[in-house]
Amino acid sequence: MTIVNAVAALGHGPLSEEAIARHIAPLFSRVLKTDRIYLANHSLGRPLNAMADDIAEAAALWYSKLGDAWDDWLAEREAFRARIARLINASRTDCVIPRTSAGQGLRAVLNALPGRPRVVSTRGEFDSIDLILKQYASLGRIEMRWVEPNAHGEFHIDALIDALKPGADLVVVSQVMFMTAQVVTGLDRLAEACHAHGTRLLIDGYHAIGVLPVDVQVLHADFLIGGSYKYLRGGPGAAFLYISPAVLDSGLRPLDTGWFANADMWTFERPDPPILKPGGDAFLEGTPPVLTWYQARSGQEFTLAIGVARLREYSLGKLSALRTYLEQAGVENVTGGDNHHGAFLTVRLNNAGEFVAKLAQQGIDSDARAEWLRLCPDCLIRDEELRHAASVLGRICAERRNFA
């Protein structure tokens, strides 16, 4: 059964566990063969069966067409861009520039800004983003200003707006924080403040895309980075950078570019200075890894077919149930499962990594970042799995308390 047919068989209205087991689970039969309980979808999303066939299609083109495969491969690149544009409501597909990582997108923006940009960001950004900003600052390429969390580990827009007042060229902030799943609200208000100060706004949407309805036009984002590794079920390497039409039309020129951005790339003319393609195509680089566009296809198609809003409603139900089961099992400091958080719950623990290892010994996959244990059920999870995972974690916590 195709993705479209399977989703159509669900009918309209809220999703149910029974309907998903009947119509959607068969699309994932290969990954569902394991008896492990998978609560790490916030890390690596479970792939559809079709993913392997899609990669095989790209490889078959190589075998059969050799160099002529580029016509098909580049058509898939444009399909990838179009799917991402739909997921984030971008008005133009050329605003979506394929990248192999979100960090690569951030570097492209930093390298395109003139002079020594003044950058504002938070202490809660993902490790790669945090590392890149610190490295650029340590080498004198940018001037950094950091916004600290409050006592609860949360970040608020007002603190970022206050940080603009001494002057800034770029603000970098996540829409959903990767450690705590906090949804950062008021990004449109932040964008308004940024633009009033002549500052540009880059949003890291990695933990929002496929979880929440993301609309770059409503957010008024100048840049947005994200990828398919997590909730879009596309694996590593299928990331992107979004640049707004206003920024592209402002004349921002890339430093990170390559021969695929050449205005007439197949003639191999070498004008000096280079003549680049218009719009976002000027930010294309050298020969790209074409398999990632095929690898990401099925997950993007699935998300678009079933709908992010529908998935979000079902996810909140599963998260709320898991939170209830955890609390009934005596697990404390559980956060999430509401509109203020993304697709995973957190449990604040000392030595959270030890709990990950103990859960893994019991056949339950999770992970931890700093003191937060992260638990993320996707739409394939069964209620009995949630109950069992909560019971196991409850026993582990009780043993730890008794030992202490």
C-alpha positions in Angstrom: 0.0 0.0 0.0 1.3 3.5 -0.8 1.6 6.2 1.7 -1.2 8.2 0.2 -3.5 5.2 0.2 -2.7 4.2 3.7 -3.3 7.7 5.0 -6.6 7.9 3.0 -7.7 4.7 4.7 -7.5 6.4 8.1 -10.4 8.6 7.1 -10.9 12.0 8.6 -10.9 13.1 12.2 -8.6 12.3 15.1 -6.1 9.4 14.8 -6.6 6.3 16.9 -4.2 3.5 17.9 -6.4 0.9 16.2 -6.5 2.7 12.9 -2.7 3.4 13.0 -2.0 -0.3 13.7 -4.2 -1.4 10.8 -3.3 1.1 8.1 0.0 2.9 9.1 2.1 0.3 10.9 2.4 -1.9 7.8 4.3 1.0 6.2 6.9 0.6 8.9 6.9 -3.2 9.2 10.7 -3.5 8.8 11.6 -1.3 11.7 8.8 -2.6 13.8 10.2 -6.2 13.8 12.1 -5.5 17.0 10.5 -6.0 20.4 12.4 -3.0 21.9 10.3 0.0 23.0 11.5 3.0 21.0 11.3 6.3 22.9 14.1 8.1 21.0 12.2 9.5 18.0 13.4 13.0 19.0 16.8 11.7 18.1 16.5 9.4 15.1 13.1 8.9 13.6 11.9 5.5 12.6 12.0 5.0 8.8 9.3 3.8 6.5 9.8 0.6 4.4 9.7 2.8 1.3 13.0 4.6 2.3 15.1 1.6 1.1 13.2 1.5 -2.2 13.7 5.2 -2.7 17.5 4.9 -2.2 17.5 1.9 -4.5 15.8 4.1 -7.1 18.6 6.6 -6.9 21.2 3.9 -7.2 19.5 2.3 -10.1 19.7 5.6 -12.0 23.4 5.6 -11.5 23.7 2.0 -12.8 21.5 2.6 -15.8 22.2 6.2 -16.9 25.6 7.0 -15.4 26.3 10.7 -16.0 22.8 11.2 -17.5 21.3 10.3 -14.1 21.9 14.0 -13.1 18.6 15.0 -14.8 16.7 12.7 -12.5 18.8 13.4 -9.5 18.4 17.2 -9.8 14.6 16.8 -10.3 14.6 15.0 -7.0 16.5 17.8 -5.5 13.8 20.2 -6.5 11.2 17.8 -5.2 13.0 17.8 -1.9 13.0 21.6 -1.8 9.3 21.7 -2.7 8.4 19.3 0.1 10.3 21.3 2.7 8.8 24.5 1.3 5.3 23.0 2.0 6.3 21.9 5.5 7.5 25.4 6.5 5.1 27.4 4.2 7.9 29.0 2.3 6.6 31.1 -0.6 9.3 30.0 -3.0 11.1 26.7 -3.4 14.5 28.4 -4.2 14.4 29.8 -0.6 15.1 26.3 0.5 18.8 25.4 0.0 19.8 21.7 0.7 22.5 21.2 3.2 24.0 18.1 4.9 23.5 19.5 8.4 21.8 22.4 10.1 25.2 23.6 11.3 26.3 23.9 7.6 23.3 26.2 7.1 24.4 28.4 10.1 27.9 28.7 8.8 26.6 29.8 5.4 24.7 32.6 7.1 27.6 33.6 9.3 30.0 33.6 6.4 27.6 35.7 4.3 27.2 38.5 6.8 29.7 41.4 6.3 32.4 42.4 8.7 32.5 40.9 12.2 28.8 40.2 13.0 27.5 40.7 16.5 25.5 37.6 17.3 23.0 37.0 20.1 22.0 33.4 21.1 21.0 31.3 24.1 22.8 28.8 26.2 20.2 26.2 25.2 21.1 25.7 21.6 22.0 22.3 20.2 25.6 21.3 20.6 26.6 21.7 17.0 25.1 25.3 16.8 26.7 26.1 20.2 30.1 24.8 19.1 30.0 26.7 15.8 29.2 30.0 17.5 31.8 29.5 20.1 34.5 28.5 17.6 33.7 31.6 15.4 33.9 33.8 18.4 37.2 32.2 19.6 38.7 33.0 16.2 37.5 36.5 16.3 35.1 36.0 13.3 32.0 37.0 15.3 31.2 38.9 18.6 29.0 36.7 20.9 26.4 37.7 23.5 24.7 34.8 25.4 21.3 34.8 27.0 21.1 32.6 30.1 18.1 30.4 31.1 15.9 31.2 34.1 15.9 29.1 37.3 13.6 26.6 35.6 16.0 26.2 32.6 13.7 28.1 30.3 14.3 30.9 27.8 12.0 33.8 27.1 11.7 36.2 24.2 12.0 39.3 26.4 15.5 38.4 27.4 16.5 38.1 23.8 14.9 41.4 22.9 16.8 43.1 25.8 20.0 41.6 24.4 19.4 43.5 21.1 19.6 46.9 22.6 23.5 47.2 22.6 23.3 46.4 18.9 23.2 43.0 17.0 23.4 41.7 13.5 22.0 38.2 14.0 19.9 36.4 16.6 20.1 32.6 16.7 17.4 30.8 18.7 15.5 27.5 18.6 11.8 27.2 18.2 11.8 24.2 20.4 14.7 23.7 22.8 16.5 20.4 22.3 17.2 19.6 25.9 13.9 20.4 27.5 11.4 20.5 24.6 10.3 24.0 25.6 8.4 25.7 22.9 9.8 29.3 22.6 6.8 31.5 22.1 6.7 35.0 20.7 9.2 34.4 17.9 7.1 36.7 15.6 7.5 39.4 18.3 11.2 38.8 18.4 11.4 39.1 14.6 9.6 42.4 14.8 12.1 43.7 17.4 15.0 42.3 15.4 13.9 44.1 12.3 13.3 47.3 14.2 17.0 47.2 15.3 18.3 46.2 11.8 19.0 42.7 13.1 18.3 39.4 11.3 16.7 36.4 12.9 17.8 32.8 12.4 15.5 30.1 13.9 16.6 26.6 14.5 13.5 24.6 13.6 14.9 21.1 13.9 12.7 20.1 16.9 9.7 21.9 15.5 9.3 20.8 11.9 7.1 17.8 11.7 6.0 18.4 15.3 4.3 21.8 15.2 2.9 23.7 12.3 5.8 25.8 11.2 5.1 28.9 9.1 8.2 31.0 8.2 5.9 33.8 6.9 4.1 34.1 10.2 7.4 33.8 12.1 8.9 36.5 9.8 12.1 34.5 10.0 15.1 35.7 7.9 16.7 32.3 8.1 15.6 28.9 9.3 17.7 25.8 9.6 16.4 22.2 10.0 16.6 18.7 8.8 15.0 15.3 8.3 16.9 13.3 10.9 14.3 13.3 13.6 10.5 13.8 13.1 10.6 13.8 9.3 12.1 10.3 9.4 14.7 11.0 6.7 17.9 10.1 8.4 21.2 11.9 8.4 22.4 14.3 5.8 19.0 15.6 4.6 19.1 19.1 6.1 18.4 22.6 4.7 18.8 26.3 5.1 15.8 28.6 4.4 16.5 32.2 3.4 13.5 34.6 3.2 12.7 36.2 -0.1 13.3 39.6 1.5 16.9 38.7 2.5 17.6 37.1 -0.9 16.3 40.2 -2.7 18.3 42.4 -0.4 21.5 41.4 -2.2 23.0 39.1 0.4 25.8 37.2 -1.3 27.2 33.9 -0.3 30.8 33.1 0.6 29.8 29.4 0.8 29.0 28.5 -2.8 30.3 26.2 -5.5 29.9 25.3 -9.2 26.3 24.2 -8.8 25.6 27.9 -8.1 27.2 28.9 -11.4 24.7 30.8 -13.6 25.5 28.5 -16.5 27.1 25.5 -14.8 27.2 23.1 -17.8 29.2 25.4 -20.1 32.1 25.5 -17.7 32.8 29.1 -18.3 34.9 30.8 -15.6 34.0 34.5 -15.4 35.8 36.6 -12.7 34.0 37.5 -10.5 31.6 34.6 -10.8 28.1 35.0 -12.1 25.8 33.1 -9.8 22.3 31.9 -10.2 19.5 34.2 -8.9 17.8 33.8 -5.5 18.6 30.9 -3.2 20.3 29.0 -6.0 23.3 31.2 -5.5 23.8 29.4 -2.2 24.1 26.0 -3.8 27.6 24.5 -3.4 29.7 21.8 -5.0 28.6 18.4 -6.2 25.9 17.3 -3.6 25.2 14.0 -2.0 22.1 13.1 -4.0 21.1 10.0 -2.1 19.9 12.1 0.9 17.1 13.6 -1.1 15.8 10.1 -1.9 16.4 8.9 1.6 14.3 11.8 3.0 11.4 11.4 0.5 9.1 8.9 2.2 9.3 10.6 5.6 8.5 14.0 4.2 5.6 12.5 2.1 4.2 10.7 5.1 4.3 13.9 7.2 2.6 15.9 4.5 0.0 13.3 3.8 -1.1 12.7 7.4 -0.7 16.4 8.4 1.4 18.0 11.1 -1.6 19.3 13.0 -3.1 15.8 13.1 0.1 14.2 14.2 0.5 16.9 16.9 -2.9 16.2 18.4 -2.2 12.5 18.5 1.3 13.1 19.9 -0.1 15.2 22.8 -2.5 12.4 23.7 0.3 9.9 23.8 2.6 12.2 25.8 -0.1 13.1 28.3 -0.8 9.4 28.8 2.9 8.6 29.3 3.2 11.4 31.8 0.3 10.1 33.7 1.7 6.6 33.8 5.1 7.9 34.9 3.6 9.9 37.7 1.5 6.9 38.8 4.7 4.9 38.9 6.3 7.4 41.3 8.5 9.2 38.7 9.0 12.8 39.7 10.0 16.0 37.9 8.3 15.1 34.6 7.7 17.9 32.2 5.9 18.1 28.8 2.9 16.6 27.2 1.3 20.1 26.7 1.2 22.9 24.2 4.2 24.5 25.8 6.5 21.6 24.9 7.5 19.8 21.8 7.3 16.0 21.0 9.1 14.6 24.0 8.8 14.4 27.8 11.8 15.2 30.1 12.5 13.8 33.5 15.0 15.9 35.4 17.5 13.6 37.1 21.0 13.5 38.6 23.2 11.4 36.3 20.4 11.0 33.7 22.7 9.1 31.5 22.8 6.2 34.0 19.0 5.9 33.6 19.4 5.7 29.9 21.7 2.7 30.3 19.4 1.0 32.8 16.4 1.5 30.5 18.3 0.1 27.6 19.0 -3.1 29.6 15.3 -3.5 29.9 14.7 -3.1 26.1 13.7 0.6 26.2 15.5 3.1 24.1 15.8 6.7 25.3 18.5 9.3 25.7 19.6 12.1 28.0 21.0 15.6 27.5 22.6 17.1 30.6 20.3 16.4 33.6 17.2 15.7 31.4 16.2 12.2 30.4 14.2 12.5 27.2 11.3 10.2 26.2 9.7 10.6 22.8 6.9 8.2 21.6 5.9 8.6 18.0 2.6 7.7 16.4 3.5 4.0 16.1 3.9 3.5 19.9 1.3 1.3 21.6 -0.3 2.2 24.9 0.9 -1.0 26.5 4.5 0.0 25.6 4.0 3.3 27.3 2.7 1.6 30.5 5.5 -0.9 30.5 8.2 1.8 30.0 6.7 4.0 32.8 6.6 1.0 35.2 10.3 0.1 34.4 11.4 3.7 34.9 9.4 3.9 38.2 11.2 0.8 39.5 14.6 2.3 38.6 13.8 5.5 40.3 12.6 3.7 43.4 15.7 1.6 43.5 17.8 4.8 43.2 15.9 6.4 46.1 16.2 3.4 48.3 19.9 3.1 47.6 20.4 6.7 48.4 
